């Protein structure tokens, strides 16, 4: 085992602070033990943890092993490194430093729970990023999160026949920055298995992210890349047993035939969308993010604030919070109800010529430094918002209970809590109502699950490209009068039901719309 410290600028952070600032989250014991079981089943006599924290994974290795182990770890935070060195109840070498910048060393067993730090918070130089790509032979995106870099280095640090188990967020399996990582998994690395926890299983209670364990073995024997979705952490132990036996793990699918550009986690969903689907929402709509103001508290107003400042001529109706919309449609009465309840329901839209009331409110914005936010400071005039038109359909960005597609009958604008769907030229206006019906059906829910990104605690997210990629039937771009009548009839039934998904599916099927 290495006995030299790779030095860097030391940090002196208490453990609780370090967890948030350095992305350190301790591995749950029920996850750590199966990870150690996988690594040590290969007959390893030594184990290394490149992000050792307080040594939870090394403790699991000691618990699983029937023979004495050589153990070592690396930790970027000097205080945590000292704590691990002094508190672990067995001999261990703890090095302080940045694992990614540490020279390549060969290990027979690696257990890792890398830090979860997003790319925008990493301080590696352009030369270092290029060095990573060159050493690991991967076309890295500069949006690659830290844990994915750890995964690549861990593979290259394994001896022939060595094993590793790496606990990381599963977002790279469905994100754009993860495509080169998945290309490496399919072409170079070929893990023995990837166990993905369901999006309603939050392995890390302090981090809103779904998790997976990647099981690596650097050998020459023929392998398959089995991926499985687990409902509970306890199922991980059975998955490890099946991998060790060389079985086809129950419920798993092979990813070797899959495309790295696919959202891999969604490929685990059985029969999520019917085979009839051939088009995507992009055939009928473009999707845009909601408006970002730079200071929502200033740029959005209640009815009382509008009247107090006399800004009636300088506002537009707006949906400012996701919870302000609760049904399949949002009409003028819904907006008026939000306004009457004192909710922020308008966005500042200065008109020409300016009046005394507007000038007074803009002066107030300067007084509270609303003009100094990044977005405001980069506009030609700091107070002028996007001039876009209201969207035809509102699409919830984050949801916990399936897709949230809402017909924008009130023609309100939307902040970033919603994306907006805009009909493409030549597409019938009735397409908006049809899409809302479809996405609120059981079939549409399945199509949503194939496109969304899953986070911890059952949370799902859609980016604009995800929305446009959702599969839909091949509907005609121009909807006949007779078909419009069918859609309207289905709509009238659906809006009266509290949980209309199954009813909508049945009615759309009867009308040959799915």
VONU-412114 format. One line per field, with one value per residue (C-alpha): residue number from 0; residue in one letter; y, x, z. Coordinates in nm, 4 decimals. Layout:
N
k	(NUM:...) .
r	(a:...) .
y	(Y:...) .
x	(X:...) .
z	(Z:...) .
***
This chain:
514
k	(0:1:2:3:4:5:6:7:8:9:10:11:12:13:14:15:16:17:18:19:20:21:22:23:24:25:26:27:28:29:30:31:32:33:34:35:36:37:38:39:40:41:42:43:44:45:46:47:48:49:50:51:52:53:54:55:56:57:58:59:60:61:62:63:64:65:66:67:68:69:70:71:72:73:74:75:76:77:78:79:80:81:82:83:84:85:86:87:88:89:90:91:92:93:94:95:96:97:98:99:100:101:102:103:104:105:106:107:108:109:110:111:112:113:114:115:116:117:118:119:120:121:122:123:124:125:126:127:128:129:130:131:132:133:134:135:136:137:138:139:140:141:142:143:144:145:146:147:148:149:150:151:152:153:154:155:156:157:158:159:160:161:162:163:164:165:166:167:168:169:170:171:172:173:174:175:176:177:178:179:180:181:182:183:184:185:186:187:188:189:190:191:192:193:194:195:196:197:198:199:200:201:202:203:204:205:206:207:208:209:210:211:212:213:214:215:216:217:218:219:220:221:222:223:224:225:226:227:228:229:230:231:232:233:234:235:236:237:238:239:240:241:242:243:244:245:246:247:248:249:250:251:252:253:254:255:256:257:258:259:260:261:262:263:264:265:266:267:268:269:270:271:272:273:274:275:276:277:278:279:280:281:282:283:284:285:286:287:288:289:290:291:292:293:294:295:296:297:298:299:300:301:302:303:304:305:306:307:308:309:310:311:312:313:314:315:316:317:318:319:320:321:322:323:324:325:326:327:328:329:330:331:332:333:334:335:336:337:338:339:340:341:342:343:344:345:346:347:348:349:350:351:352:353:354:355:356:357:358:359:360:361:362:363:364:365:366:367:368:369:370:371:372:373:374:375:376:377:378:379:380:381:382:383:384:385:386:387:388:389:390:391:392:393:394:395:396:397:398:399:400:401:402:403:404:405:406:407:408:409:410:411:412:413:414:415:416:417:418:419:420:421:422:423:424:425:426:427:428:429:430:431:432:433:434:435:436:437:438:439:440:441:442:443:444:445:446:447:448:449:450:451:452:453:454:455:456:457:458:459:460:461:462:463:464:465:466:467:468:469:470:471:472:473:474:475:476:477:478:479:480:481:482:483:484:485:486:487:488:489:490:491:492:493:494:495:496:497:498:499:500:501:502:503:504:505:506:507:508:509:510:511:512:513) .
r	(x:x:x:x:x:x:x:x:x:x:x:x:x:x:x:x:x:x:x:x:x:x:x:x:x:x:x:x:x:x:x:x:x:x:x:x:x:x:x:x:x:x:x:x:x:x:x:x:x:x:x:x:x:x:x:x:x:x:x:x:x:x:x:x:x:x:x:x:x:x:x:x:x:x:x:x:x:x:x:x:x:x:x:x:x:x:x:x:x:x:x:x:x:x:x:x:x:x:x:x:x:x:x:x:x:x:x:x:x:x:x:x:x:x:x:x:x:x:x:x:x:x:x:x:x:x:x:x:x:x:x:x:x:x:x:x:x:x:x:x:x:x:x:x:x:x:x:x:x:x:x:x:x:x:x:x:x:x:x:x:x:x:x:x:x:x:x:x:x:x:x:x:x:x:x:x:x:x:x:x:x:x:x:x:x:x:x:x:x:x:x:x:x:x:x:x:x:x:x:x:x:x:x:x:x:x:x:x:x:x:x:x:x:x:x:x:x:x:x:x:x:x:x:x:x:x:x:x:x:x:x:x:x:x:x:x:x:x:x:x:x:x:x:x:x:x:x:x:x:x:x:x:x:x:x:x:x:x:x:x:x:x:x:x:x:x:x:x:x:x:x:x:x:x:x:x:x:x:x:x:x:x:x:x:x:x:x:x:x:x:x:x:x:x:x:x:x:x:x:x:x:x:x:x:x:x:x:x:x:x:x:x:x:x:x:x:x:x:x:x:x:x:x:x:x:x:x:x:x:x:x:x:x:x:x:x:x:x:x:x:x:x:x:x:x:x:x:x:x:x:x:x:x:x:x:x:x:x:x:x:x:x:x:x:x:x:x:x:x:x:x:x:x:x:x:x:x:x:x:x:x:x:x:x:x:x:x:x:x:x:x:x:x:x:x:x:x:x:x:x:x:x:x:x:x:x:x:x:x:x:x:x:x:x:x:x:x:x:x:x:x:x:x:x:x:x:x:x:x:x:x:x:x:x:x:x:x:x:x:x:x:x:x:x:x:x:x:x:x:x:x:x:x:x:x:x:x:x:x:x:x:x:x:x:x:x:x:x:x:x:x:x:x:x:x:x:x:x:x:x:x:x:x:x:x:x:x:x:x:x:x:x:x:x:x:x:x:x:x:x:x:x:x:x:x:x:x:x:x:x:x:x:x:x) .
y	(0.0000:0.3553:0.5258:0.8722:1.1628:1.3478:1.7002:1.9792:2.2904:2.1592:2.2292:2.2470:2.1904:2.0300:1.7097:1.8532:2.1516:1.9321:1.7133:2.0041:2.1916:1.8893:1.6720:1.4138:1.1903:0.8788:0.5442:0.3695:0.0430:-0.1683:-0.0428:-0.0567:-0.4267:-0.5664:-0.3376:-0.4833:-0.8341:-0.7885:-0.6578:-0.9198:-1.2105:-1.1778:-1.2915:-0.9472:-0.9072:-0.5264:-0.2514:0.1166:0.3928:0.7070:0.9242:0.7639:1.0155:0.8665:0.5169:0.3602:0.1505:0.0281:-0.0710:-0.2714:-0.4421:-0.5364:-0.6673:-0.8858:-1.0159:-1.3488:-1.2690:-0.9621:-0.6913:-0.4248:-0.1079:0.2450:0.5509:0.9016:1.2061:1.5630:1.7164:1.7034:1.7134:1.4217:1.2316:1.2687:1.1647:0.8470:0.7683:0.8062:0.6456:0.3365:0.0253:-0.1423:-0.0517:0.1800:0.4280:0.7500:0.9861:1.3477:1.4794:1.4998:1.1503:1.2750:1.4471:1.1578:0.9581:0.6370:0.3460:-0.0101:-0.1571:-0.5034:-0.3788:-0.0370:0.0707:0.4215:0.6702:0.9712:1.3289:1.4681:1.8026:1.9506:2.0577:2.4309:2.4108:2.2267:2.4250:2.2023:2.3891:2.3425:2.1531:1.9189:1.8490:1.7714:1.5460:1.3545:1.2989:1.1872:0.9492:0.7849:0.7947:0.9545:1.2614:1.4407:1.7159:2.0083:1.9563:1.6201:1.5945:1.4920:1.1436:1.0434:1.1465:0.9280:0.6324:0.6608:0.6935:0.4032:0.1769:0.2767:0.2246:-0.1390:-0.4260:-0.7077:-0.9273:-0.6536:-0.5494:-0.2231:-0.1135:0.2539:0.4251:0.7308:0.9347:0.7747:1.1049:1.0421:0.7485:0.9906:1.3206:1.4706:1.4896:1.1177:1.0086:0.9850:0.8015:0.5474:0.5128:0.4175:0.1752:-0.0063:-0.0013:-0.0070:-0.0845:-0.3155:-0.3290:-0.6596:-0.4817:-0.1534:-0.1503:0.1544:0.2447:0.3491:0.7231:0.7002:0.5417:0.8205:0.6454:0.9725:1.1515:1.4831:1.4801:1.4938:1.2520:0.8971:0.6542:0.3518:0.1131:0.0264:-0.3117:-0.3407:-0.6350:-0.5916:-0.9300:-1.0885:-1.3260:-1.2605:-1.0316:-0.8659:-0.5320:-0.6160:-0.3245:-0.3638:-0.1343:-0.2032:-0.1062:-0.1238:-0.1113:-0.4631:-0.6053:-0.5078:-0.8099:-1.0532:-0.8718:-0.9134:-1.2866:-1.3298:-1.1401:-1.3570:-1.6740:-1.5471:-1.5634:-1.3364:-1.1263:-1.1325:-0.8370:-0.7049:-0.6035:-0.6060:-0.2602:-0.3688:-0.3412:-0.0041:0.3304:0.5595:0.8426:0.6655:0.7471:0.4194:0.4363:0.4689:0.1573:-0.0396:0.0534:-0.2416:-0.1610:0.2075:0.3185:0.1364:0.0449:0.2519:0.5718:0.7093:1.0875:1.3124:1.6341:1.8179:1.7392:1.9633:2.2000:2.3789:2.3904:2.6872:2.7398:2.9792:3.3373:3.4007:3.7472:3.7700:3.8845:3.7278:3.9204:4.2489:4.1634:3.9715:4.1441:4.0814:4.2670:4.4821:4.5766:4.6598:4.8930:5.0454:5.1412:5.2229:4.9789:4.8523:4.9528:4.7852:4.4246:4.0908:3.7965:3.5294:3.1948:3.2490:2.9244:2.5617:2.5187:2.7985:2.5539:2.2404:2.1103:2.0099:2.3602:2.7085:2.9677:3.3322:3.2360:3.0354:3.3319:3.5667:3.3267:3.3317:3.7099:3.7407:3.5151:3.7590:3.5430:3.6856:3.6810:3.9479:4.0192:4.3692:4.4645:4.8333:5.0010:5.3198:5.5985:5.5550:5.7185:5.8575:5.5374:5.3233:5.5558:5.5394:5.1584:5.1435:5.3773:5.1340:4.8547:5.0489:5.1169:4.7447:4.6571:4.4599:4.6087:4.4442:4.0783:3.8870:3.8661:4.2268:4.3596:4.1802:4.3132:4.6173:4.7791:4.6031:4.6105:4.4812:4.1173:3.8664:3.9752:3.6228:3.5370:3.3154:2.9414:2.7172:2.4503:2.4752:2.1854:2.1278:2.1145:1.9142:1.6706:1.3863:1.2377:1.1920:1.4503:1.7932:1.9276:2.2135:2.3864:2.7581:2.8891:3.2066:3.2886:3.3706:3.3945:3.1573:3.1701:2.8886:2.6591:2.5701:2.5154:2.6394:2.4481:2.6606:2.5275:2.5059:2.6831:2.4874:2.2847:2.2973:2.4910:2.1854:1.9987:2.1706:2.0207:1.6787:1.6769:1.7723:1.4880:1.2425:1.3396:1.3074:0.9538:0.6284:0.5944:0.9478:0.8779:0.5884:0.8102:1.0680:0.8079:0.7267:1.0916:1.2313:1.2438:1.0879:1.2408:1.1329:1.1089:1.0324:1.3647:1.3779:1.6556:1.7496:1.9665:2.1318:1.8712:1.5956:1.7418:1.7591:1.3975:1.2546:0.9963:1.0626:0.9005:1.0164:1.2728:1.4870:1.8395:1.9764:1.8343:1.7970:1.9472:1.6007:1.5129:1.8464:1.7524:1.4178:1.5912:1.8478:1.5734:1.3808:1.7036:1.7786:1.4358:1.4469:1.7858:1.6677:1.3698:1.3998:1.1172:1.0946:0.9035:0.5703:0.7332:0.9482:0.6457:0.4578:0.7495:0.8337:0.4699:0.4598:0.7706:0.6074:0.8782:0.6348) .
x	(0.0000:0.1235:0.2816:0.3409:0.1011:0.0063:-0.0070:-0.2412:-0.3707:-0.5195:-0.8712:-0.9691:-1.3421:-1.5560:-1.7182:-2.0705:-1.9483:-1.7261:-2.0191:-2.1949:-1.8932:-1.6943:-1.9855:-1.9167:-2.2075:-2.1483:-2.2393:-2.5367:-2.4252:-2.6803:-2.5189:-2.1580:-2.1650:-2.2816:-2.0284:-1.7506:-1.8865:-1.8504:-1.4934:-1.3674:-1.5368:-1.2604:-1.0050:-0.8547:-0.6169:-0.6102:-0.8692:-0.8331:-1.0954:-1.0147:-1.2696:-1.2440:-1.4380:-1.4606:-1.3941:-1.7383:-1.6510:-1.3268:-1.5231:-1.7582:-1.4592:-1.3220:-1.6648:-1.6962:-1.3391:-1.2502:-0.8768:-0.6660:-0.6715:-0.4255:-0.6338:-0.5639:-0.7593:-0.7326:-0.9214:-0.9128:-1.0102:-0.7209:-0.9367:-1.1477:-0.8329:-0.6919:-1.0240:-1.0318:-0.6664:-0.7167:-1.0593:-1.0615:-1.0130:-0.7584:-0.4293:-0.4884:-0.2884:-0.4795:-0.3360:-0.4499:-0.4969:-0.7062:-0.7480:-0.7980:-0.4602:-0.2852:-0.0479:-0.1915:-0.1437:-0.2641:-0.4995:-0.6494:-0.9718:-1.1390:-1.4471:-1.5695:-1.8447:-1.7033:-1.7981:-2.1073:-1.9910:-2.1321:-1.9017:-1.9579:-1.8032:-1.4880:-1.1645:-0.9606:-0.7752:-0.8312:-0.5014:-0.6138:-0.9447:-0.7560:-0.5254:-0.8232:-0.9638:-0.6279:-0.5400:-0.8818:-0.9489:-1.2911:-1.4291:-1.5272:-1.7850:-1.6867:-2.0254:-1.9116:-1.9701:-1.6897:-1.8203:-1.8070:-1.4415:-1.3766:-1.5430:-1.3135:-0.9947:-1.0949:-1.1225:-0.7767:-0.6308:-0.7433:-0.4980:-0.5906:-0.8416:-0.9161:-1.2640:-1.4308:-1.7731:-1.8593:-2.1661:-2.2589:-2.5633:-2.7437:-2.8103:-2.5240:-2.7241:-2.9846:-2.7964:-2.6175:-2.2805:-2.3117:-2.3127:-1.9295:-1.9225:-2.1746:-1.9744:-1.6757:-1.8888:-2.0000:-1.6725:-1.3930:-1.5048:-1.8072:-1.9058:-2.0339:-2.3475:-2.5148:-2.7780:-3.0039:-3.2246:-3.5822:-3.6408:-3.8506:-3.5572:-3.3421:-3.0195:-2.8715:-3.1220:-2.9349:-2.8971:-3.1829:-3.0410:-3.1093:-2.8212:-2.6626:-2.3785:-2.1404:-1.9693:-1.6374:-1.4081:-1.0970:-1.0682:-1.0598:-1.3529:-1.6654:-1.9016:-2.2386:-2.3436:-2.6435:-2.8462:-3.1300:-3.3658:-3.3952:-3.6916:-3.5024:-3.1358:-3.1720:-3.2131:-2.8540:-2.7163:-2.9116:-2.7922:-2.4298:-2.4857:-2.6229:-2.3291:-2.0836:-2.2517:-2.2427:-2.6223:-2.8496:-2.9697:-3.3448:-3.5192:-3.2022:-3.1484:-2.8315:-2.7092:-2.4443:-2.6942:-2.8231:-2.7168:-2.5141:-2.7438:-3.0460:-3.1684:-3.0559:-3.2575:-3.5771:-3.4938:-3.5612:-3.9302:-4.1245:-4.3785:-4.3695:-4.4950:-4.6899:-4.5177:-4.7635:-4.5833:-4.3602:-4.3575:-4.2387:-4.3781:-4.1128:-4.3192:-4.5941:-4.4413:-4.1249:-4.0443:-3.8899:-3.7890:-3.9968:-3.8841:-3.6006:-3.6337:-3.3191:-3.5259:-3.8715:-3.9624:-3.9227:-4.0347:-4.3484:-4.6336:-4.9569:-5.2767:-5.2227:-4.8705:-4.9941:-5.2579:-5.0317:-4.7710:-5.0231:-4.8682:-5.1866:-5.0544:-4.7163:-4.7933:-4.8814:-5.0606:-4.8156:-4.7874:-4.5130:-4.5115:-4.5679:-4.8319:-5.0436:-5.1663:-5.3472:-5.5589:-5.5368:-5.6331:-5.5600:-5.8195:-5.8907:-6.1002:-5.8067:-5.5754:-5.8281:-5.8566:-5.4790:-5.4839:-5.7670:-5.5740:-5.2835:-5.0486:-4.7897:-4.9857:-4.8308:-4.4926:-4.3551:-4.3664:-4.2763:-4.4582:-4.3772:-4.4080:-4.3093:-4.5265:-4.4548:-4.5720:-4.3377:-4.0426:-4.1051:-4.1088:-3.7918:-3.6233:-3.7251:-3.5629:-3.2376:-3.2588:-3.2830:-3.0196:-3.2621:-3.0709:-2.7483:-2.8505:-2.6653:-2.9640:-3.0734:-2.7203:-2.6845:-3.0060:-3.0029:-3.2342:-3.2204:-3.5988:-3.7092:-3.8216:-3.8399:-4.0987:-4.2181:-4.5853:-4.7682:-4.7266:-5.0090:-4.9318:-4.7586:-4.5264:-4.4184:-4.0390:-4.0331:-4.3081:-4.3637:-4.6826:-4.6297:-4.6418:-4.7934:-4.9192:-5.1697:-5.3763:-5.2994:-5.6505:-5.5779:-5.2841:-5.0600:-4.6835:-4.4724:-4.1583:-3.9018:-4.1224:-4.2873:-4.1625:-4.3824:-4.4994:-4.5521:-4.7429:-4.5336:-4.6595:-4.9267:-5.0341:-5.3994:-5.4734:-5.6705:-5.3390:-5.2765:-5.5886:-5.5113:-5.1567:-5.2760:-5.5284:-5.2676:-5.0072:-5.2683:-5.3554:-5.1956:-5.0250:-4.8872:-4.7608:-4.5574:-4.4125:-4.3235:-4.1366:-3.9175:-3.8189:-3.7875:-3.4880:-3.5339:-3.4051:-3.4264:-3.7492:-3.9653:-3.8886:-3.8810:-3.7535:-3.7964:-3.5581:-3.6920:-3.5217:-3.6714:-4.0174:-3.9692:-3.8454:-4.1648:-4.3217:-4.6739:-4.8970:-4.8805:-5.1565:-5.2452:-5.1040:-5.4431:-5.7304:-6.0650:-6.3867:-6.5199:-6.2027:-6.2123:-6.5607:-6.4311:-6.1457:-6.3814:-6.6180:-6.3326:-6.2109:-6.5498:-6.5562:-6.1922:-6.2048:-6.4919:-6.2967:-6.0471:-5.8239:-5.9005:-5.5938:-5.7659:-6.0794:-5.8797:-5.6831:-6.0037:-6.1710:-5.8637:-5.8400:-6.2073:-6.1478:-5.8417:-5.6155:-5.3754) .
z	(0.0000:-0.0699:0.2267:0.0822:0.1186:-0.1998:-0.0618:-0.1658:0.0066:0.3289:0.4428:0.8080:0.8005:1.0719:0.9457:0.9240:0.7216:0.5094:0.4139:0.2427:0.1081:-0.0078:-0.1161:0.1560:0.2568:0.4633:0.3050:0.4691:0.6323:0.4422:0.1186:0.2365:0.3336:-0.0074:-0.1791:0.0367:-0.0219:-0.3989:-0.3803:-0.1351:-0.3156:-0.5729:-0.3127:-0.2547:0.0390:0.0291:-0.0106:-0.0981:-0.0578:-0.2636:-0.0760:0.2648:0.4751:0.8226:0.6973:0.6697:0.3641:0.5199:0.8312:0.6070:0.4435:0.7849:0.8844:0.5715:0.5477:0.7065:0.6953:0.7849:0.5191:0.4157:0.4079:0.2923:0.1931:0.0576:0.1834:0.0552:0.3899:0.6331:0.9475:0.8274:0.7238:1.0762:1.2296:1.0194:1.0921:1.4668:1.5057:1.2828:1.4992:1.2694:1.0984:0.8023:0.5963:0.5268:0.2666:0.2435:-0.1085:-0.4230:-0.5647:-0.9207:-0.9144:-0.7429:-0.9663:-1.1050:-0.8629:-0.9024:-0.6430:-0.6043:-0.4455:-0.4361:-0.2421:-0.3096:-0.2386:-0.4284:-0.3389:-0.5096:-0.6494:-0.9685:-1.2502:-1.2043:-0.8578:-0.9674:-0.9954:-1.2258:-1.5004:-1.8704:-1.8866:-1.6089:-1.7834:-2.1045:-1.9043:-1.7643:-2.1131:-2.2510:-1.9650:-1.9511:-2.3274:-2.2794:-2.4569:-2.1379:-2.1202:-1.8979:-1.7311:-1.5928:-1.2182:-0.9834:-0.9061:-1.2753:-1.2912:-0.9874:-1.1594:-1.4609:-1.2558:-1.0319:-1.3365:-1.4568:-1.1084:-1.0850:-1.1248:-1.3676:-1.1875:-0.9332:-0.8263:-0.7272:-0.6061:-0.6489:-0.5023:-0.7097:-0.8159:-1.1095:-1.2903:-1.5368:-1.6764:-1.8121:-1.8545:-2.1529:-1.9756:-1.9017:-2.2686:-2.2942:-1.9596:-2.0886:-2.4097:-2.1933:-1.9914:-2.3061:-2.5026:-2.2424:-1.8901:-1.9138:-1.5461:-1.4165:-1.3012:-1.2176:-0.9440:-0.9665:-0.6734:-0.7520:-0.7578:-0.4395:-0.2497:-0.1085:-0.0092:0.1119:0.3326:0.3067:-0.0730:-0.3218:-0.5744:-0.6844:-0.6438:-0.8058:-0.7329:-1.0178:-0.9773:-1.1630:-1.2314:-1.4435:-1.6086:-1.9528:-1.9146:-2.1298:-1.9447:-1.9769:-1.8419:-1.6253:-1.4938:-1.2459:-1.0592:-0.6867:-0.4702:-0.1394:-0.0349:0.1099:-0.2419:-0.3188:-0.1327:-0.3530:-0.6664:-0.5526:-0.4900:-0.8437:-0.9950:-0.8016:-0.9291:-1.2864:-1.3088:-1.5070:-1.2105:-1.1626:-1.3257:-1.4888:-1.8506:-2.0601:-2.1562:-2.4071:-2.6922:-2.5692:-2.7077:-2.4782:-2.5873:-2.4351:-2.0858:-1.9351:-1.6149:-1.8158:-2.0171:-1.6988:-1.7151:-1.8619:-2.1339:-2.0465:-2.3865:-2.6594:-2.9830:-3.1889:-3.0921:-3.3639:-3.3269:-3.0468:-2.9051:-3.1075:-3.4191:-3.2886:-3.0294:-2.9316:-2.5617:-2.3803:-2.0205:-1.8150:-1.7663:-1.5210:-1.3676:-1.1568:-0.8581:-0.8342:-0.5206:-0.7061:-1.0592:-0.9592:-0.7801:-0.5933:-0.6768:-0.3670:-0.4800:-0.8306:-0.6898:-0.4268:-0.6834:-0.9584:-1.2047:-1.3728:-1.7181:-1.6664:-1.5762:-1.7371:-1.5721:-1.4673:-1.2896:-1.0329:-0.8323:-0.9299:-0.6596:-0.8093:-1.0765:-0.9618:-1.2515:-1.6183:-1.7227:-1.5925:-1.6886:-1.6064:-1.3034:-1.1656:-1.2088:-1.0469:-0.7511:-0.7010:-0.7232:-0.4706:-0.2296:-0.2264:-0.4333:-0.6693:-0.9930:-1.2184:-1.3710:-1.4240:-1.7930:-1.8364:-2.1230:-2.3127:-2.2415:-1.8742:-1.6113:-1.2650:-1.0973:-1.3062:-1.2475:-0.8732:-0.8790:-1.0892:-0.8414:-0.5662:-0.7682:-0.7817:-0.4072:-0.3256:-0.5928:-0.8129:-1.1050:-0.9844:-1.0184:-1.2885:-1.5237:-1.4743:-1.5196:-1.8538:-2.0103:-2.2422:-1.9862:-1.6491:-1.5960:-1.9402:-1.9323:-2.2151:-2.4724:-2.5523:-2.5886:-2.3359:-2.4007:-2.5177:-2.2566:-1.9183:-1.8273:-1.4690:-1.4361:-1.1100:-1.0156:-0.7694:-0.9102:-1.2829:-1.5612:-1.5085:-1.8423:-1.8162:-2.0855:-2.0561:-2.1210:-1.9228:-2.1538:-1.8596:-1.8670:-1.6598:-1.4499:-1.4394:-1.2307:-1.5637:-1.9157:-2.1969:-2.5038:-2.8146:-3.1146:-3.4298:-3.7431:-3.9234:-3.6210:-3.5181:-3.1946:-3.0771:-3.0542:-2.7186:-2.5648:-2.7161:-2.5775:-2.2298:-2.2407:-2.3638:-2.1021:-1.8269:-1.9414:-1.8288:-2.1670:-2.1488:-1.8005:-1.9389:-2.2122:-1.9469:-1.7411:-2.0440:-2.0878:-1.7345:-1.5019:-1.1594:-0.8389:-0.4764:-0.2786:-0.5835:-0.7545:-1.1363:-1.3617:-1.7270:-1.9266:-2.2456:-2.4665:-2.2534:-2.3084:-2.6836:-2.6873:-2.5331:-2.7651:-2.8929:-3.1598:-3.5193:-3.5008:-3.8035:-3.7771:-3.8825:-3.6771:-3.8513:-3.7147:-3.6338:-3.4408:-3.2580:-3.1367:-3.0038:-2.8218:-2.6677:-2.5503:-2.3852:-2.2247:-2.0705:-1.9080:-1.7932:-1.6201:-1.3974:-1.2591:-0.9712:-1.1065:-1.4763:-1.6081:-1.6711:-1.8114:-2.0515:-2.1748:-2.2467:-2.4241:-2.6334:-2.7366:-2.8383:-3.0495:-3.2167:-3.0736:-2.9044) .
***
